Every structure is written in C-alpha cells, then in structure tokens.
Amino acid sequence: MKLHLFITTFLFSCILYAKEDSTKKIEKFLQKNERVLVHVHADWCPSCKTQKKIISSLDKKSYKLLEVDFDNDKEFLKKNKIFQQSMLLSFINEKETGRVFGITKKEKIVGFIEKKLGNSLQAELDGRRAGSNIPDSARMTMEQATEELEKSGMIAKAKSKGDKFVDFTLPNINGENVKLSEKLKDGPVILTFYRGGWCPYCNIQLKAYQDHLGEFKAAGGQLIAVSPESSDSGSTTVDKNKIEYEILSDNLNKVARKYGLVFKLSEELKNVYLKFGLDLEKNQGNDSWELPVPATYVIDKNGEIVYSFLNVDYVQRAEPKDIVEALNSLK
C-alpha cells in the first residue's frame, strides 16, 4: 500500500514537473527571441497538420517558430487563455500581438505572419506597443476607452469605401490653404487622419508613408495628412519625421467631424494623458480634448472613396502596400 502510494506520488510529481519545465522552456524561448510565431497544434488535428506543412515551407528570417502542443503544454495555454488547437499567435518582446484560428490557406497564413511579424507597418506598430511600459491602471483606462468607441458604432457611421468625399480647405504648416477638390484635379488623393505628433504610433505611420512616398507617386497618388494639432505643432512633426508631403491643421476637428471620425476623451482618459505629459490643449491650441480615430482614404478624381481604413484602435493603421494596390486599381 505504501509502495503504491509512493509510486503514485512520484509519478504525479514527475508529470507536474514536466508541465512546469515545458512552460519554462516556452517562456525562455519567448524571452530569448524578439518576434515569435506560436503554432498551437495537436497530433490528431487535420488542420494543424496542414498549417504545419505550410509554415515549414516559409522563410522565417523575420521571426522564430515555436510549436506548442495542445495536449501537453496546458499550463502555457491556460496562462495565455488559449482554448483551441490550430491556433497561430504572434509574440513581440514576450507580448502577444495577434492570434488567428483555423486558417489553412497559404495566402492567409502568410498574410497574418507578414502583418504581425514581418516588415509591415503593422508589425512595427505592434512591436512598439509590445515594448511600451504603460502602468496597468493607465492601460486599462485606454483599453476601456477603445472598447467604448467600438460599442458606439462610430466606424459604421463614418465615411467609408463607396461614399463621396467631403471637400475642405485647410492650412498647411506654412499657412497656405489647401483645397481637396483642387488637389483631385491632379489625380487621386490619399487622405489620412492622424492624432498628432505627440503620438508615437502616428509618427511611425507618418515616417512609413514618407518612406513609401515614391511608390504612392508612381501609382498616381498625392498624399495629404490631416490632424487637429496646430500648424506650429504640425511643423515640429514635419521636421521630426522629415516629411515631404502636405500636413494640414484641422482646427477643432471640423473636417474630421464631417468624415465621422471624432470622439471626445473621457475625464479618466484625459487624466492619463496629462500624467504622461500629453497636453492636447497646448498641442491643438484649444480646450476641446477631442481626437480623430486613425483613418486613411484613397479618393479618385471623381471624388469617390475607393479605399478606406478606419479603426478605433489607435495602433491599427493602413498598410502602404494596400494603399498602392488601391491606387493601381484606378489605372
């Protein structure tokens, strides 16, 4: 009886140790590698086998692959709230930046990897968020604000693909007025709304668009960026990112409002911004404490919006390659 109890206890301890050891190995792998694609698989799962075959054939220069066993690595799965096999997850600096379930088409798997772990704009933005050290209380306030915007349904009401553009005249950083309808006479316009030069994600986006400006022009597009920051603040943004395209100042978000993009910060979110040293009154020159959600449009010469990207999550931005594709579709 004692021998049986000893053996049972010993085996249980071995199993527990194996689980802990497995979890530690996974966590060490994530710590060691900046960008990781996690494939949660099971030997009995047909879609997992298809995924594994496709992933094994891909070039993995921009990331490392980590295979996680759905039947054995339970501690890691529980900790990360993973309840299904056939799951792909992206991790940057040990933090999850995306997940997708059950995709077995090569183009979709490649698309997920490129967006989350490749050299895409979104991968860079996700990496920036993963590397940020925002206090938990502030992060919760910001996430709650995003959830409330999602629930508000504002994106569904905003201007989007298929709608007609709204004309406007706004000053650039030199005080010169720029009229959208006049620009359209010269060809399609890429119109992007950003929050301000104080936003690290906006700066990453603006810099990426500058890097792709030649491609935009080659595809026939003219780039205009609009934000509620003052012309002086916009000038700083231009200098900081070495921007060569139009940056326009939309005082009190008058134009962004016509596109359905504006929201007012809650008092809780306002206090978070102030604690971070982000004073929108100083940046914008007014006390409205309003911002546009990030949005990018491609508008053809006839004034129709042929491409739109809108998201209440301020880290999500339109990919340059998608903008180029939209421009090329007009040829």
C-alpha positions as CSV (number, residue, x, y, z in Angstrom):
1,M,0.0,0.0,0.0
2,K,2.8,2.4,1.0
3,L,4.7,1.4,-2.1
4,H,1.7,2.1,-4.3
5,L,1.2,5.5,-2.7
6,F,4.9,6.3,-3.2
7,I,4.8,5.4,-6.9
8,T,1.6,7.4,-7.4
9,T,3.0,10.4,-5.7
10,F,6.3,10.1,-7.6
11,L,4.6,9.8,-11.0
12,F,2.3,12.8,-10.2
13,S,5.4,14.9,-9.2
14,C,7.1,13.9,-12.5
15,I,4.1,14.9,-14.5
16,L,3.8,18.2,-12.6
17,Y,7.5,18.9,-13.1
18,A,7.3,18.1,-16.8
19,K,4.5,20.6,-17.2
20,E,6.3,23.3,-15.3
21,D,9.5,22.5,-17.2
22,S,7.7,22.7,-20.5
23,T,6.1,26.1,-19.6
24,K,9.5,27.4,-18.6
25,K,11.1,26.3,-21.9
26,I,8.4,28.1,-23.8
27,E,8.7,31.3,-21.7
28,K,12.5,31.2,-22.1
29,F,12.1,30.9,-25.9
30,L,9.8,33.9,-25.9
31,Q,12.3,35.9,-23.8
32,K,15.2,35.0,-26.0
33,N,13.6,35.9,-29.3
34,E,12.0,39.2,-30.2
35,R,9.5,38.0,-32.7
36,V,7.9,34.6,-32.4
37,L,5.2,32.8,-34.3
38,V,3.5,30.3,-31.9
39,H,1.7,27.4,-33.6
40,V,-0.7,25.6,-31.2
41,H,-1.2,22.1,-32.7
42,A,-2.4,18.6,-31.8
43,D,-1.3,15.4,-33.5
44,W,-4.9,14.3,-34.1
45,C,-5.9,17.7,-35.7
46,P,-6.1,17.7,-39.6
47,S,-6.0,21.5,-39.9
48,C,-2.9,21.6,-37.6
49,K,-1.1,19.3,-40.0
50,T,-1.9,21.4,-43.0
51,Q,-0.8,24.5,-41.1
52,K,2.5,22.9,-40.0
53,K,3.3,21.8,-43.6
54,I,2.7,25.4,-44.9
55,I,4.6,27.0,-42.1
56,S,7.6,24.7,-42.5
57,S,7.9,25.8,-46.2
58,L,8.1,29.5,-45.3
59,D,11.1,31.8,-45.0
60,K,11.4,32.6,-41.3
61,K,14.1,35.4,-41.4
62,S,11.9,37.9,-39.6
63,Y,10.7,35.6,-36.8
64,K,11.3,32.3,-34.9
65,L,8.8,29.5,-34.9
66,L,7.6,27.9,-31.6
67,E,5.4,24.7,-31.7
68,V,3.1,24.3,-28.7
69,D,1.4,21.0,-28.1
70,F,-2.3,21.5,-27.3
71,D,-2.5,18.2,-25.4
72,N,0.7,18.6,-23.3
73,D,1.5,22.3,-22.8
74,K,-1.6,23.0,-20.8
75,E,0.0,25.4,-18.3
76,F,1.1,27.8,-21.1
77,L,-2.2,27.5,-22.8
78,K,-4.1,28.3,-19.7
79,K,-1.9,31.2,-18.8
80,N,-2.4,32.7,-22.2
81,K,-6.2,31.9,-22.5
82,I,-5.7,29.6,-25.5
83,F,-8.6,27.1,-25.6
84,Q,-8.3,25.7,-29.1
85,Q,-5.7,23.9,-31.2
86,S,-5.0,25.0,-34.8
87,M,-4.1,28.5,-33.5
88,L,-1.5,30.9,-34.7
89,L,-0.3,33.6,-32.3
90,S,2.3,36.4,-32.8
91,F,4.5,37.5,-29.9
92,I,6.8,40.5,-29.9
93,N,9.0,41.1,-26.9
94,E,7.1,38.4,-25.0
95,K,3.8,40.0,-25.5
96,E,1.0,38.7,-27.7
97,T,0.2,41.0,-30.6
98,G,-2.3,38.8,-32.5
99,R,-4.0,35.5,-32.9
100,V,-6.0,33.7,-35.6
101,F,-7.8,30.3,-35.5
102,G,-8.1,27.6,-38.1
103,I,-6.7,29.2,-41.2
104,T,-5.3,26.7,-43.7
105,K,-4.9,28.7,-46.9
106,K,-1.3,29.6,-47.5
107,E,-2.0,33.2,-48.5
108,K,-3.9,33.8,-45.3
109,I,-1.2,32.3,-43.1
110,V,1.4,34.3,-45.0
111,G,-0.7,37.4,-44.7
112,F,-1.1,37.0,-40.9
113,I,2.7,36.5,-40.5
114,E,3.6,39.4,-42.7
115,K,1.2,41.8,-40.9
116,K,2.1,40.7,-37.4
117,L,5.8,39.6,-37.6
118,G,7.2,40.8,-41.0
119,N,8.5,44.1,-42.2
120,S,5.0,45.6,-42.4
121,L,3.9,48.9,-40.8
122,Q,1.5,47.0,-38.6
123,A,4.3,44.7,-37.3
124,E,6.3,47.8,-36.4
125,L,3.3,49.4,-34.6
126,D,2.6,46.2,-32.7
127,G,6.2,45.9,-31.7
128,R,6.1,49.5,-30.3
129,R,3.0,48.7,-28.3
130,A,4.5,45.4,-27.0
131,G,7.6,47.2,-25.9
132,S,5.8,50.0,-24.1
133,N,5.8,50.2,-20.3
134,I,2.5,51.7,-19.5
135,P,1.2,51.2,-16.0
136,D,-1.6,48.7,-15.7
137,S,-4.1,51.2,-14.5
138,A,-3.5,53.5,-17.4
139,R,-3.5,50.7,-19.9
140,M,-6.9,49.6,-18.5
141,T,-8.3,53.1,-18.9
142,M,-7.1,53.3,-22.5
143,E,-8.4,49.8,-23.4
144,Q,-11.8,50.7,-21.9
145,A,-11.9,53.8,-24.0
146,T,-11.2,51.8,-27.1
147,E,-13.9,49.3,-26.2
148,E,-16.4,52.1,-25.7
149,L,-15.6,53.5,-29.1
150,E,-16.1,50.1,-30.6
151,K,-19.5,49.8,-28.9
152,S,-20.5,53.2,-30.1
153,G,-20.7,52.1,-33.7
154,M,-19.0,55.2,-34.9
155,I,-16.9,53.4,-37.5
156,A,-20.1,52.1,-39.2
157,K,-21.4,55.7,-39.5
158,A,-18.1,57.2,-40.7
159,K,-17.2,57.9,-44.3
160,S,-16.0,54.7,-46.0
161,K,-15.4,53.0,-49.3
162,G,-18.2,53.8,-51.8
163,D,-19.0,57.2,-50.2
164,K,-18.4,60.6,-51.8
165,F,-15.6,62.7,-50.4
166,V,-16.3,65.8,-48.3
167,D,-14.5,68.8,-49.6
168,F,-12.4,71.1,-47.4
169,T,-9.9,73.9,-47.3
170,L,-7.2,73.7,-44.6
171,P,-3.9,75.4,-43.9
172,N,-0.6,73.6,-44.2
173,I,2.4,74.3,-41.9
174,N,3.3,77.4,-43.9
175,G,-0.1,78.9,-43.6
176,E,-1.1,78.2,-47.2
177,N,-4.6,77.0,-47.8
178,V,-5.0,73.6,-49.5
179,K,-8.3,72.7,-51.1
180,L,-9.0,69.0,-51.5
181,S,-11.1,69.3,-54.7
182,E,-8.3,71.3,-56.3
183,K,-5.9,68.5,-55.5
184,L,-8.2,65.9,-57.0
185,K,-8.0,67.7,-60.4
186,D,-4.4,66.5,-60.5
187,G,-5.2,62.9,-59.6
188,P,-6.2,60.6,-56.8
189,V,-5.6,61.7,-53.2
190,I,-4.5,59.6,-50.2
191,L,-6.1,61.3,-47.3
192,T,-5.0,60.2,-43.8
193,F,-6.2,61.5,-40.5
194,Y,-3.8,61.1,-37.5
195,R,-4.0,62.2,-33.9
196,G,-0.8,64.3,-33.5
197,G,2.9,64.4,-33.5
198,W,2.9,63.5,-29.8
199,C,1.6,60.1,-30.7
200,P,4.4,57.5,-31.2
201,Y,2.2,55.4,-33.5
202,C,1.3,58.4,-35.6
203,N,5.0,59.2,-36.1
204,I,5.7,55.6,-37.1
205,Q,2.9,55.8,-39.6
206,L,3.9,59.2,-41.0
207,K,7.5,58.1,-41.3
208,A,6.4,54.8,-43.1
209,Y,4.3,56.8,-45.5
210,Q,7.3,59.1,-46.2
211,D,9.4,56.0,-46.9
212,H,6.7,54.9,-49.4
213,L,6.0,58.3,-50.9
214,G,7.8,57.4,-54.1
215,E,5.6,54.3,-54.6
216,F,2.5,56.4,-53.9
217,K,3.5,59.0,-56.5
218,A,4.4,56.3,-59.0
219,A,0.9,54.8,-58.6
220,G,-0.5,58.3,-59.3
221,G,-1.4,59.3,-55.7
222,Q,-1.0,62.5,-53.8
223,L,-0.6,62.2,-50.0
224,I,-2.3,64.6,-47.6
225,A,-2.2,64.1,-43.8
226,V,-4.6,65.9,-41.5
227,S,-4.6,66.3,-37.7
228,P,-6.1,68.6,-35.1
229,E,-2.7,69.8,-33.9
230,S,-1.8,73.5,-34.6
231,S,0.3,74.5,-37.5
232,D,3.2,75.1,-35.2
233,S,2.9,71.6,-33.7
234,G,2.5,70.2,-37.2
235,S,5.7,71.9,-38.3
236,T,7.5,70.1,-35.5
237,T,6.0,66.8,-36.7
238,V,7.2,67.5,-40.2
239,D,10.8,68.3,-39.1
240,K,10.9,65.3,-36.7
241,N,9.9,62.8,-39.4
242,K,11.4,64.6,-42.4
243,I,8.1,64.7,-44.2
244,E,7.8,65.9,-47.8
245,Y,4.1,65.7,-48.2
246,E,1.3,68.0,-47.1
247,I,0.5,68.2,-43.4
248,L,-2.7,70.1,-42.7
249,S,-4.1,71.6,-39.5
250,D,-7.7,70.8,-38.8
251,N,-8.7,73.2,-36.0
252,L,-11.3,71.8,-33.7
253,N,-11.5,68.7,-35.9
254,K,-14.0,70.4,-38.2
255,V,-13.1,68.3,-41.2
256,A,-12.6,65.0,-39.3
257,R,-16.0,65.5,-37.8
258,K,-17.6,65.7,-41.3
259,Y,-16.0,62.3,-42.0
260,G,-17.4,60.9,-38.8
261,L,-14.1,60.3,-37.1
262,V,-14.2,62.5,-33.9
263,F,-14.6,61.4,-30.3
264,K,-14.2,63.3,-27.0
265,L,-11.8,61.9,-24.4
266,S,-13.3,60.9,-21.1
267,E,-12.1,62.6,-17.9
268,E,-10.3,59.4,-17.0
269,L,-8.5,59.2,-20.3
270,K,-7.7,62.9,-20.2
271,N,-6.1,62.5,-16.8
272,V,-4.0,59.6,-18.1
273,Y,-2.8,61.8,-21.0
274,L,-1.9,64.6,-18.6
275,K,0.1,62.2,-16.4
276,F,2.0,61.2,-19.5
277,G,2.7,64.9,-20.2
278,L,0.4,64.9,-23.2
279,D,-1.4,68.3,-23.1
280,L,-3.8,68.4,-26.0
281,E,-4.8,72.0,-25.2
282,K,-1.2,73.1,-25.8
283,N,-0.8,70.8,-28.9
284,Q,-4.1,71.8,-30.6
285,G,-4.5,75.4,-29.3
286,N,-8.0,74.7,-27.8
287,D,-9.6,73.0,-24.9
288,S,-11.9,70.6,-26.8
289,W,-10.0,67.4,-25.8
290,E,-11.2,65.7,-29.0
291,L,-9.3,63.4,-31.4
292,P,-10.0,61.7,-34.7
293,V,-9.7,57.9,-34.8
294,P,-7.0,57.0,-37.3
295,A,-8.3,56.7,-40.8
296,T,-6.9,56.6,-44.3
297,Y,-8.8,57.0,-47.6
298,V,-8.0,56.8,-51.3
299,I,-10.2,59.2,-53.2
300,D,-10.4,59.0,-57.0
301,K,-10.5,62.0,-59.4
302,N,-14.3,61.9,-59.4
303,G,-14.4,62.2,-55.6
304,E,-15.4,58.7,-54.8
305,I,-13.7,56.9,-51.8
306,V,-12.3,53.7,-53.4
307,Y,-10.4,52.6,-50.3
308,S,-10.9,53.2,-46.6
309,F,-9.2,52.0,-43.4
310,L,-10.7,53.0,-40.1
311,N,-10.1,51.6,-36.7
312,V,-10.9,52.7,-33.2
313,D,-7.7,51.0,-32.0
314,Y,-5.1,53.8,-32.4
315,V,-2.4,51.2,-33.1
316,Q,-4.0,49.9,-36.2
317,R,-3.1,51.8,-39.4
318,A,-3.4,51.4,-43.2
319,E,-0.6,49.4,-44.8
320,P,1.3,51.3,-47.5
321,K,1.0,48.2,-49.9
322,D,-2.8,48.3,-49.5
323,I,-2.8,52.0,-50.5
324,V,-0.6,51.3,-53.5
325,E,-2.9,48.5,-54.6
326,A,-5.9,50.8,-54.3
327,L,-4.2,53.4,-56.4
328,N,-3.2,50.8,-59.0
329,S,-6.7,49.6,-59.3
330,L,-7.7,53.0,-60.7
331,K,-5.4,52.7,-63.7
